[in-house]
Amino acid sequence: MYLFYMLCNSFSHAYFGIYMTHLGGNYAWVGIGNMILAVSEFPFYFGPGNRFFRRLGVEKAQLFVLCLGVIRWLIVGTCHSPVILTLTMLFNGAMLVPNATQVVEFLNKKAPDNLKSSVQTALRAPFSTAGNLIASFGGGALVSLFNGMGLDGVRLAYLCCAPLTLIAVLVIAPSVLRSAKTQSSS
């Protein structure tokens, strides 16, 4: 799940500014978008978003994040306005914080005390690195491929993030739903 999250988010971090200028925005809009990105995280670290995700639990929260991702990437891939693109940065808080905090908490619950930080590093670092590498090289290749076909490469690559994220939803949803059903029946 974390790999799917990192793929699309890393691609977005690399191409957000390029896409913004392509849509007619400028670097001021990129700065505003990054400010919105940062501010959007506060309610999920300290406020009602944090309580919401804690009630959901780790697995359901991760599924929720992926569902938000499908919506986010559809909006980003189909928008034609720098204002709309900038506003999609609001999704970041609801998507990043559960990954940053709840996955660590989940790993801490499962790992023996003497291995907690090693488990976090061993499980998160490879997926984060793989996501960044695949998004950078694969995303660039995909953009080039689409551009070479005379298409809008960045827009279509963003749009490709929606079905990729939907595949992740379809892969993990049965497991999350089975787990929830098992917990409710016991």
Buried (B, 14 or more C-beta within 10 A) or exposed (E): BBBBBBBBBBBBBBBBBEBBBBBEBEEEBBEBBBEBBEEBBEBBEEEEBBEBBBEBBBBBBBBBBBBBBBEBBBBBBEBEEBEEBBBBBBBBBBBBBBBEBBBBEBBEEEBEEEEBEEBBEEBBEEBBEBBBEBBBEBBBEBBEEBBEEEEBBBBBBBBBBBEBBBEBBEEBBEEBEEEBEEEEEE
